[in-house]
Every structure is written in structure tokens, then in C-alpha cells.
């Protein structure tokens, strides 16, 4: 009788642990789906297609961009801007820069902010 009771407790405890593990796994998966990590390759491609024409591949400015006085994205002035301000500039445009709110998702805009941050000069 004691052995049956012990087996019952082991099975019950194992079931509870399995349920907790599955619940935690599903919870983490839902958070990841809701807040995906920007894909570096995708944000690089977006930067090349939407930004590099004026800002240059390295952020220093292309010939076209320099003629329009676009800022060097690697400069301390740009790099010190808060992420929210960079996202706002990308979303709404500024000066001669067009707005990208109708052609880029919020996720893509935040990925571009991360891309701009990656251009900061290495120390």
C-alpha cells in the first residue's frame, strides 16, 4: 500500500513539473513572438535599399547625400540622439529626408535604429 502511494506521489509530482515546464515554454514563446529580435540581415538589406543611397553604406554619406548635407550617421551628434528621436526621424522624415511611415513597419524602423547604432565608430 505504501509503495502504491509513493508511486502515485511521484507520478503526480512529475505531472506537475511537466505542466510547469510546458507552461513556461509556451509563455516564453509568446513573448518572443510578440517582441521579435530584429534580423540583422533584414535590417542591413532595408538600410541598403532605403538609406544607403543618401547616407552611404557605412553611414558617412554618399555623394548624393553629401550634396544634400545629410548628417554622418556615425557622428557623435547622431549617435547621441535617443532611440525614440531616431525612430521619429525615420518615421516622419526631416529636411529633405522622406517619411518612411507608410513603407516600413514599426519593427523595421526600430531595426533601422539598431542599424544606425551599429555604425558608431569603434574605439
DSSP file (Angstrom, degrees, kcal/mol; ACC not computed):
  #  RESIDUE AA STRUCTURE BP1 BP2  ACC     N-H-->O    O-->H-N    N-H-->O    O-->H-N    TCO  KAPPA ALPHA  PHI   PSI    X-CA   Y-CA   Z-CA
    1    1 A X     >        0   0    0      0, 0.0     4,-1.9     0, 0.0     5,-0.1   0.000 360.0 360.0 360.0 -42.7    0.0    0.0    0.0
    2    2 A X  H  >  +     0   0    0      1,-0.2     4,-2.4     2,-0.2     5,-0.2   0.874 360.0  54.0 -65.5 -37.4    2.8    2.4    0.9
    3    3 A X  H  > S+     0   0    0      2,-0.2     4,-2.4     1,-0.2    -1,-0.2   0.912 108.2  48.7 -64.7 -42.1    4.6    1.6   -2.4
    4    4 A X  H  > S+     0   0    0      1,-0.2     4,-2.2     2,-0.2    -1,-0.2   0.892 111.6  50.2 -62.3 -40.6    1.4    2.4   -4.4
    5    5 A X  H  X S+     0   0    0     -4,-1.9     4,-2.1     2,-0.2    -2,-0.2   0.902 110.3  49.3 -66.2 -41.3    1.1    5.7   -2.6
    6    6 A X  H  X S+     0   0    0     -4,-2.4     4,-2.3     2,-0.2    -2,-0.2   0.915 111.1  49.7 -63.7 -44.1    4.7    6.6   -3.2
    7    7 A X  H  X S+     0   0    0     -4,-2.4     4,-2.6     1,-0.2    -2,-0.2   0.896 109.5  52.3 -61.7 -39.9    4.3    5.8   -6.9
    8    8 A X  H  X S+     0   0    0     -4,-2.2     4,-2.5     1,-0.2    -1,-0.2   0.913 109.9  48.2 -62.1 -43.8    1.2    7.9   -7.0
    9    9 A X  H  X S+     0   0    0     -4,-2.1     4,-2.7     2,-0.2    -2,-0.2   0.881 111.7  50.0 -65.5 -38.9    3.1   10.9   -5.5
   10   10 A X  H  X S+     0   0    0     -4,-2.3     4,-2.5     2,-0.2    -2,-0.2   0.925 112.8  46.2 -65.4 -44.9    6.0   10.5   -7.9
   11   11 A X  H  X S+     0   0    0     -4,-2.6     4,-2.2     2,-0.2    -2,-0.2   0.917 114.0  48.7 -64.1 -42.8    3.6   10.4  -10.9
   12   12 A X  H  X S+     0   0    0     -4,-2.5     4,-2.2     2,-0.2    -2,-0.2   0.931 113.0  46.8 -62.9 -46.7    1.7   13.4   -9.5
   13   13 A X  H  X S+     0   0    0     -4,-2.7     4,-2.5     1,-0.2    -2,-0.2   0.896 112.2  50.7 -63.9 -40.7    4.9   15.4   -8.9
   14   14 A X  H  X S+     0   0    0     -4,-2.5     4,-2.4     2,-0.2    -1,-0.2   0.895 109.9  50.4 -63.6 -40.0    6.2   14.5  -12.4
   15   15 A X  H  X S+     0   0    0     -4,-2.2     4,-2.5     2,-0.2    -2,-0.2   0.910 110.7  48.8 -64.2 -42.9    2.9   15.7  -14.0
   16   16 A X  H  X S+     0   0    0     -4,-2.2     4,-2.5     2,-0.2    -2,-0.2   0.930 112.3  48.3 -63.5 -46.0    3.1   19.0  -12.1
   17   17 A X  H  X S+     0   0    0     -4,-2.5     4,-2.5     1,-0.2    -2,-0.2   0.897 112.0  49.6 -61.7 -41.0    6.7   19.6  -13.1
   18   18 A X  H  X S+     0   0    0     -4,-2.4     4,-2.7     2,-0.2     5,-0.2   0.918 110.7  49.7 -63.7 -43.9    5.9   18.7  -16.8
   19   19 A X  H  X S+     0   0    0     -4,-2.5     4,-2.5     2,-0.2    -2,-0.2   0.908 111.8  48.5 -62.3 -42.2    2.9   21.1  -16.7
   20   20 A X  H  X S+     0   0    0     -4,-2.5     4,-2.6     2,-0.2     5,-0.2   0.918 112.0  49.4 -63.4 -43.6    5.1   23.9  -15.3
   21   21 A X  H  X S+     0   0    0     -4,-2.5     4,-2.4     2,-0.2    -2,-0.2   0.936 113.4  45.4 -61.3 -47.5    7.7   23.3  -17.9
   22   22 A X  H  X S+     0   0    0     -4,-2.7     4,-2.5     2,-0.2     5,-0.2   0.901 113.1  50.7 -64.3 -41.1    5.2   23.3  -20.8
   23   23 A X  H  X S+     0   0    0     -4,-2.5     4,-2.2    -5,-0.2    -1,-0.2   0.922 111.9  46.6 -62.5 -44.4    3.5   26.4  -19.4
   24   24 A X  H  X S+     0   0    0     -4,-2.6     4,-2.5     2,-0.2     5,-0.2   0.897 111.7  51.9 -65.0 -40.6    6.8   28.3  -19.1
   25   25 A X  H  X S+     0   0    0     -4,-2.4     4,-2.3    -5,-0.2    -2,-0.2   0.924 111.9  45.7 -61.9 -45.5    7.9   27.2  -22.6
   26   26 A X  H  X S+     0   0    0     -4,-2.5     4,-2.0     2,-0.2    -1,-0.2   0.877 111.9  52.7 -66.2 -37.5    4.6   28.5  -24.1
   27   27 A X  H  X S+     0   0    0     -4,-2.2     4,-1.7    -5,-0.2    -2,-0.2   0.939 111.3  45.3 -63.0 -48.1    4.9   31.7  -22.1
   28   28 A X  H  X S+     0   0    0     -4,-2.5     4,-2.4     1,-0.2    -2,-0.2   0.904 111.5  53.4 -63.3 -41.5    8.4   32.4  -23.3
   29   29 A X  H  X S+     0   0    0     -4,-2.3     4,-2.2     1,-0.2    -1,-0.2   0.882 107.5  51.0 -61.8 -38.7    7.4   31.5  -26.9
   30   30 A X  H  X S+     0   0    0     -4,-2.0     4,-1.8     2,-0.2    -1,-0.2   0.867 109.9  49.9 -68.6 -34.9    4.5   34.0  -26.8
   31   31 A X  H  X S+     0   0    0     -4,-1.7     4,-2.0     2,-0.2    -2,-0.2   0.917 110.5  49.7 -67.7 -43.2    6.8   36.8  -25.6
   32   32 A X  H  < S+     0   0    0     -4,-2.4    -2,-0.2     1,-0.2    -1,-0.2   0.902 111.2  49.3 -63.0 -41.2    9.3   36.1  -28.3
   33   33 A X  H >< S+     0   0    0     -4,-2.2     3,-0.5     1,-0.2    -1,-0.2   0.884 113.4  46.7 -65.2 -37.2    6.6   36.2  -30.9
   34   34 A X  H 3< S+     0   0    0     -4,-1.8     2,-0.2     1,-0.3    -2,-0.2   0.802 125.7  29.2 -74.6 -29.4    5.3   39.5  -29.6
   35   35 A X  T 3< S-     0   0    0     -4,-2.0    -1,-0.3    -5,-0.1    -2,-0.1  -0.597  83.0-171.5-131.1  70.3    8.7   41.1  -29.4
   36   36 A X    <   -     0   0    0     -3,-0.5     2,-0.4    -2,-0.2    -3,-0.1  -0.275  28.4-113.3 -66.9 149.7   10.9   39.5  -32.1
   37   37 A X        -     0   0    0      1,-0.1    -1,-0.1    -5,-0.1    74,-0.0  -0.680  41.5-105.1 -78.0 129.8   14.6   40.3  -32.2
   38   38 A X        -     0   0    0     -2,-0.4     2,-0.6     1,-0.1    -1,-0.1  -0.309  32.0-118.8 -58.9 137.6   15.3   42.3  -35.4
   39   39 A X     >  -     0   0    0      1,-0.2     4,-2.7     2,-0.0     5,-0.2  -0.686  16.4-149.2 -78.9 120.0   17.0   40.2  -38.0
   40   40 A X  H  > S+     0   0    0     -2,-0.6     4,-2.2     1,-0.2     5,-0.2   0.881  96.6  49.3 -58.9 -41.7   20.4   41.7  -38.7
   41   41 A X  H  > S+     0   0    0      2,-0.2     4,-2.2     1,-0.2    -1,-0.2   0.904 112.3  48.3 -66.4 -40.4   20.5   40.6  -42.4
   42   42 A X  H  > S+     0   0    0      2,-0.2     4,-2.4     1,-0.2    -2,-0.2   0.911 112.6  47.3 -66.9 -42.1   17.0   42.0  -42.9
   43   43 A X  H  X S+     0   0    0     -4,-2.7     4,-2.5     2,-0.2    -1,-0.2   0.868 111.4  51.9 -69.4 -34.0   17.8   45.4  -41.3
   44   44 A X  H  X S+     0   0    0     -4,-2.2     4,-2.5    -5,-0.2    -1,-0.2   0.911 110.9  47.9 -64.0 -41.8   21.0   45.6  -43.3
   45   45 A X  H  X S+     0   0    0     -4,-2.2     4,-2.3     2,-0.2    -2,-0.2   0.907 111.6  49.6 -65.4 -41.7   19.1   45.0  -46.5
   46   46 A X  H  X S+     0   0    0     -4,-2.4     4,-2.9     2,-0.2     5,-0.5   0.920 110.7  50.6 -62.7 -43.2   16.5   47.6  -45.5
   47   47 A X  H  X>S+     0   0    0     -4,-2.5     5,-2.4     1,-0.2     4,-2.4   0.927 110.6  49.5 -59.8 -44.9   19.3   50.1  -44.8
   48   48 A X  H  <5S+     0   0    0     -4,-2.5     5,-0.3     3,-0.2    -1,-0.2   0.897 118.2  38.6 -61.9 -40.2   20.9   49.3  -48.2
   49   49 A X  H  <5S+     0   0    0     -4,-2.3    -2,-0.2    -5,-0.1    -1,-0.2   0.826 130.2  25.4 -82.9 -31.1   17.6   49.8  -50.1
   50   50 A X  H  <5S+     0   0    0     -4,-2.9    -3,-0.2    -5,-0.2    -2,-0.2   0.735 133.3  19.9-104.4 -25.9   16.1   52.8  -48.1
   51   51 A X  T >X5S+     0   0    0     -4,-2.4     4,-3.0    -5,-0.5     3,-1.4   0.771 101.0  73.2-118.3 -36.9   19.0   54.7  -46.6
   52   52 A X  H 3><S+     0   0    0     -5,-2.4     4,-1.8     1,-0.3    13,-0.2   0.743  83.7  72.9 -63.2 -25.3   22.4   54.0  -48.3
   53   53 A X  H 34 S+     0   0    0     -5,-0.3    12,-0.5     1,-0.2    11,-0.3   0.891 120.7  13.5 -56.0 -39.0   21.5   56.0  -51.4
   54   54 A X  H <4 S+     0   0    0     -3,-1.4     8,-2.2    10,-0.2    11,-0.2   0.794 135.3  42.7-103.4 -39.5   21.9   59.2  -49.4
   55   55 A X  H  < S-     0   0    0     -4,-3.0     6,-2.6     6,-0.3    18,-0.3   0.575 103.8-126.2 -89.3  -9.1   23.7   58.0  -46.2
   56   56 A X    ><  -     0   0    0     -4,-1.8     3,-1.0    -5,-0.4    -3,-0.1   0.172  30.1 -79.2  79.0 156.5   26.2   55.7  -47.8
   57   57 A X  T 3  S+     0   0    0      1,-0.3    -1,-0.2    -5,-0.1    -5,-0.1   0.818 134.0  39.7 -62.3 -31.4   26.8   52.0  -47.0
   58   58 A X  T 3  S-     0   0    0     -6,-0.1    -1,-0.3    -3,-0.1    -2,-0.1   0.400 116.5-109.6-100.0   2.4   28.9   53.0  -43.9
   59   59 A X  S <  S+     0   0    0     -3,-1.0    14,-2.8    -4,-0.2    15,-0.5   0.406  90.7 111.4  88.5  -2.6   26.7   55.9  -42.8
   60   60 A X  S    S-     0   0    0     12,-0.2    -4,-0.2    13,-0.2    -5,-0.1   0.645  87.8 -95.1 -80.9 -13.6   29.2   58.6  -43.8
   61   61 A X        -     0   0    0     -6,-2.6    -6,-0.3    -9,-0.1    -5,-0.2   0.203  30.1-115.3 107.9 132.0   27.1   59.9  -46.6
   62   62 A X     >  -     0   0    0     -8,-2.2     4,-3.1    -6,-0.1     5,-0.2  -0.324  40.6 -95.7 -84.9 175.8   27.1   59.2  -50.4
   63   63 A X  H  > S+     0   0    0      2,-0.2     4,-1.7     1,-0.2     5,-0.1   0.917 129.5  47.6 -58.6 -42.9   28.0   61.8  -53.0
   64   64 A X  H  > S+     0   0    0    -11,-0.3     4,-0.9     1,-0.2    -1,-0.2   0.941 113.8  46.9 -62.6 -47.5   24.3   62.5  -53.4
   65   65 A X  H >4>S+     0   0    0    -12,-0.5     5,-2.4     1,-0.2     3,-0.7   0.893 109.3  52.8 -63.5 -41.4   23.8   62.7  -49.7
   66   66 A X  H ><5S+     0   0    0     -4,-3.1     3,-1.1     1,-0.3    -1,-0.2   0.860 105.1  55.7 -64.0 -34.3   26.7   65.0  -49.1
   67   67 A X  H 3<5S+     0   0    0     -4,-1.7    -1,-0.3     1,-0.2    -2,-0.2   0.761 111.2  45.0 -68.0 -22.7   25.4   67.3  -51.8
   68   68 A X  T <<5S-     0   0    0     -4,-0.9    -1,-0.2    -3,-0.7    -2,-0.2   0.302 115.7-117.9-100.5   7.6   22.2   67.5  -49.7
   69   69 A X  T < 5 +     0   0    0     -3,-1.1    -3,-0.2    -4,-0.2     2,-0.1   0.865  46.9 176.5  59.6  40.3   24.1   67.9  -46.4
   70   70 A X      < -     0   0    0     -5,-2.4    -1,-0.2   -16,-0.2     2,-0.1  -0.483  35.0-103.8 -70.9 147.6   22.8   64.7  -44.9
   71   71 A X        -     0   0    0     -2,-0.1     2,-0.6     1,-0.1    -1,-0.1  -0.390  28.8-108.1 -72.5 150.2   24.3   64.0  -41.5
   72   72 A X    >   -     0   0    0      1,-0.2     3,-1.7    -2,-0.1     6,-0.4  -0.691  25.4-149.3 -73.0 117.2   27.0   61.5  -41.0
   73   73 A X  T 3  S+     0   0    0    -14,-2.8   -13,-0.2    -2,-0.6    -1,-0.2   0.657  95.1  57.8 -68.1 -14.3   25.2   58.7  -39.1
   74   74 A X  T 3  S+     0   0    0    -15,-0.5    47,-0.6    46,-0.1    -1,-0.3   0.570  84.0 111.7 -87.5 -10.6   28.4   57.7  -37.4
   75   75 A X  S <> S-     0   0    0     -3,-1.7     4,-2.8     1,-0.1     3,-0.2  -0.214  79.4-118.8 -67.2 153.1   28.9   61.2  -35.9
   76   76 A X  H  > S+     0   0    0      1,-0.2     4,-2.0     2,-0.2     5,-0.1   0.847 113.0  61.2 -58.1 -34.3   28.5   61.9  -32.2
   77   77 A X  H  4 S+     0   0    0      2,-0.2     4,-0.3     1,-0.2    -1,-0.2   0.936 112.8  35.3 -59.4 -46.9   25.6   64.2  -32.8
   78   78 A X  H >4 S+     0   0    0     -6,-0.4     3,-1.5    -3,-0.2    -2,-0.2   0.923 116.5  53.4 -73.2 -44.7   23.6   61.4  -34.4
   79   79 A X  H 3< S+     0   0    0     -4,-2.8    -2,-0.2     1,-0.3    -1,-0.2   0.754 105.7  54.7 -65.6 -24.0   24.8   58.6  -32.1
   80   80 A X  T 3< S+     0   0    0     -4,-2.0    -1,-0.3    -5,-0.2    -2,-0.2   0.572  83.6 108.0 -85.1  -9.1   23.9   60.7  -29.0
   81   81 A X  S <  S-     0   0    0     -3,-1.5    -3,-0.0    -4,-0.3     5,-0.0  -0.433  81.0-106.7 -66.3 140.6   20.3   61.0  -30.2
   82   82 A X     >  -     0   0    0      1,-0.1     4,-2.2    -2,-0.1     3,-0.5  -0.338  26.0-115.1 -63.8 151.4   17.8   58.9  -28.2
   83   83 A X  H  > S+     0   0    0      1,-0.2     4,-2.8     2,-0.2     5,-0.2   0.882 116.5  56.5 -53.9 -41.0   16.4   55.9  -30.0
   84   84 A X  H  > S+     0   0    0      1,-0.2     4,-2.0     2,-0.2    -1,-0.2   0.880 106.9  48.7 -62.1 -37.7   12.9   57.4  -29.9
   85   85 A X  H  > S+     0   0    0     -3,-0.5     4,-2.3     2,-0.2    -1,-0.2   0.909 111.3  49.0 -70.1 -41.6   14.2   60.5  -31.7
   86   86 A X  H  X S+     0   0    0     -4,-2.2     4,-2.4     1,-0.2    -2,-0.2   0.928 111.7  50.0 -60.8 -44.0   15.9   58.5  -34.4
   87   87 A X  H  X S+     0   0    0     -4,-2.8     4,-2.5     1,-0.2    -1,-0.2   0.884 109.5  52.0 -61.3 -38.4   12.8   56.4  -34.9
   88   88 A X  H  X S+     0   0    0     -4,-2.0     4,-3.1     2,-0.2     5,-0.4   0.903 109.0  49.4 -65.7 -41.6   10.8   59.6  -35.2
   89   89 A X  H  X S+     0   0    0     -4,-2.3     4,-2.4     2,-0.2    -2,-0.2   0.921 113.7  46.0 -63.1 -44.2   13.1   61.0  -37.9
   90   90 A X  H  < S+     0   0    0     -4,-2.4    10,-1.5     2,-0.2    -2,-0.2   0.913 117.1  45.4 -64.4 -41.4   12.9   57.7  -39.8
   91   91 A X  H  < S+     0   0    0     -4,-2.5    10,-1.6    -5,-0.2     9,-0.5   0.949 129.1  21.5 -66.7 -50.6    9.1   57.6  -39.4
   92   92 A X  H  < S-     0   0    0     -4,-3.1     7,-0.3     7,-0.2    -3,-0.2   0.604 100.9-131.6 -98.5 -13.7    8.3   61.3  -40.3
   93   93 A X     <  -     0   0    0     -4,-2.4     2,-0.3    -5,-0.4     5,-0.2  -0.112  14.0-131.0  81.2 171.2   11.4   62.3  -42.3
   94   94 A X  B >   -A   97   0A   0      3,-0.8     3,-2.7    -4,-0.1     2,-0.2  -0.907  59.5 -27.9-163.7 133.6   13.3   65.5  -41.7
   95   95 A X  T 3  S-     0   0    0     -2,-0.3   -25,-0.0     1,-0.3     0, 0.0  -0.413 134.6 -11.7  59.0-123.4   14.5   68.2  -44.1
   96   96 A X  T 3  S+     0   0    0    -28,-0.2     2,-0.4    -2,-0.2    -1,-0.3   0.489 112.5 107.6 -85.2  -4.0   15.0   66.5  -47.4
   97   97 A X  B <   -A   94   0A   0     -3,-2.7    -3,-0.8     1,-0.1     2,-0.0  -0.606  69.2-129.3 -78.4 129.8   14.6   63.0  -46.0
   98   98 A X        -     0   0    0     -2,-0.4     2,-0.3    -5,-0.2    -5,-0.2  -0.279  22.8-101.1 -74.4 163.3   11.3   61.4  -46.8
   99   99 A X        -     0   0    0     -7,-0.3    -7,-0.2    -6,-0.1    -8,-0.2  -0.619  26.3-169.4 -79.1 140.9    8.9   59.8  -44.4
  100  100 A X    >>  +     0   0    0    -10,-1.5     4,-2.1    -9,-0.5     3,-0.7   0.230  56.8 106.7-114.1  12.1    9.0   56.0  -44.2
  101  101 A X  T 34 S+     0   0    0    -10,-1.6    -1,-0.1     1,-0.2    -9,-0.1   0.787  84.3  44.2 -64.7 -25.7    5.9   55.5  -42.0
  102  102 A X  T 34 S+     0   0    0    -11,-0.2    -1,-0.2    -3,-0.1    -2,-0.1   0.622 120.6  38.7 -93.2 -11.7    3.9   54.2  -45.0
  103  103 A X  T <4 S+     0   0    0     -3,-0.7     2,-0.4     1,-0.1    -2,-0.2   0.568 112.0  53.1-114.0 -10.3    6.6   51.9  -46.4
  104  104 A X  S  < S-     0   0    0     -4,-2.1    -1,-0.1   -13,-0.1     2,-0.1  -0.967  75.3-127.0-126.6 143.1    8.2   50.5  -43.2
  105  105 A X     >  -     0   0    0     -2,-0.4     4,-2.3     1,-0.1     5,-0.2  -0.349  32.6-107.0 -76.5 165.5    6.7   48.7  -40.3
  106  106 A X  H  > S+     0   0    0      1,-0.2     4,-2.3     2,-0.2     5,-0.2   0.888 123.3  53.7 -59.3 -39.2    7.4   49.8  -36.7
  107  107 A X  H  > S+     0   0    0      1,-0.2     4,-2.0     2,-0.2    -1,-0.2   0.910 108.1  48.9 -62.3 -43.1    9.6   46.7  -36.3
  108  108 A X  H  > S+     0   0    0      2,-0.2     4,-2.0     1,-0.2    -2,-0.2   0.879 109.9  52.3 -65.4 -37.2   11.6   47.7  -39.4
  109  109 A X  H  X S+     0   0    0     -4,-2.3     4,-1.9     2,-0.2    -2,-0.2   0.922 110.4  47.1 -64.8 -43.8   12.0   51.2  -38.2
  110  110 A X  H  X S+     0   0    0     -4,-2.3     4,-1.9     1,-0.2    -1,-0.2   0.850 110.2  53.6 -66.9 -32.9   13.4   50.0  -34.8
  111  111 A X  H  X S+     0   0    0     -4,-2.0     4,-2.0     2,-0.2    -1,-0.2   0.865 107.0  51.9 -67.5 -35.4   15.7   47.6  -36.7
  112  112 A X  H  X S+     0   0    0     -4,-2.0     4,-2.7     2,-0.2    -2,-0.2   0.876 105.5  54.7 -67.7 -36.6   17.0   50.6  -38.7
  113  113 A X  H  X S+     0   0    0     -4,-1.9     4,-2.2     2,-0.2    -2,-0.2   0.934 109.4  47.8 -59.4 -44.8   17.6   52.5  -35.4
  114  114 A X  H  X S+     0   0    0     -4,-1.9     4,-1.7     1,-0.2    -2,-0.2   0.879 110.1  53.0 -62.4 -37.8   19.7   49.5  -34.3
  115  115 A X  H  X S+     0   0    0     -4,-2.0     4,-0.6     2,-0.2    -2,-0.2   0.915 107.8  49.9 -63.9 -43.6   21.5   49.5  -37.7
  116  116 A X  H >< S+     0   0    0     -4,-2.7     3,-1.2     1,-0.2     4,-0.3   0.909 109.1  52.8 -61.2 -41.8   22.4   53.2  -37.2
  117  117 A X  H >< S+     0   0    0     -4,-2.2     3,-1.3     1,-0.3    -1,-0.2   0.847 102.5  58.9 -61.4 -33.9   23.7   52.4  -33.7
  118  118 A X  H 3< S+     0   0    0     -4,-1.7    -1,-0.3     1,-0.2    -2,-0.2   0.661  95.3  65.4 -71.1 -14.1   25.9   49.7  -35.3
  119  119 A X  T << S+     0   0    0     -3,-1.2    -1,-0.2    -4,-0.6    -2,-0.2   0.582  71.7 122.2 -82.9 -10.3   27.6   52.3  -37.5
  120  120 A X  S <  S-     0   0    0     -3,-1.3   -45,-0.1    -4,-0.3   -46,-0.1  -0.234  76.3 -97.1 -55.9 139.4   29.1   54.1  -34.5
  121  121 A X        -     0   0    0    -47,-0.6     2,-0.2     1,-0.1    -1,-0.1  -0.268  37.5-116.3 -60.2 141.4   32.9   54.3  -34.8
  122  122 A X              0   0    0      1,-0.1    -1,-0.1    -3,-0.1    -3,-0.0  -0.574 360.0 360.0 -77.8 140.9   34.8   51.6  -33.0
  123  123 A X              0   0    0     -2,-0.2    -1,-0.1     0, 0.0    -2,-0.1   0.446 360.0 360.0 -89.1 360.0   37.1   52.8  -30.2
